[in-house]
Amino acid sequence: MNRARILRYMLASLLALCFLTTACRAPGEPPTHPGTGVYRDLIRRETDSAHTALATTKLLIRTAQTQGLPQTYARVTLRSISGDLRNVVVDLNQIHPPTAAIKPQGRLSTIAAQDAVLVTLLQRHWDDRALQTAVLRQVGRHADEIANILSAQLQH
């Protein structure tokens, strides 16, 4: 083969690789403009993730208040919960919702963002009983709002 032909093949291969990598999204990254069925599946997973994180926070605080928990266990669990809530926010910011879901998706994102900050604060100040009580109250309200209001609004 002559040199020009080799260069053409290399250039064509490189261009094909560039097109393929720009067309694909990273693993775990939600599609930006999903169809209705895909959107419902994605939003159900994000709603479940947020609700599970808040329910776990409630359970952790209640258990600590009634039975006690090692501080290290509580802090590690809260760090994980905060990360889960931040991931929900990141994913929701990447998804363009249908028109009817704009407000409820925005509300879900706000809840996840606010509670991630609050859970991180509690993780750093675990011994603060007043803060535990305040977090328990807020995540309880938010978990109920997700389960009883936002889930239904986001699935329509």
Order of alpha helices (4+ residues) and beta strands (2+ residues): alpha-alpha-alpha-alpha-alpha-alpha
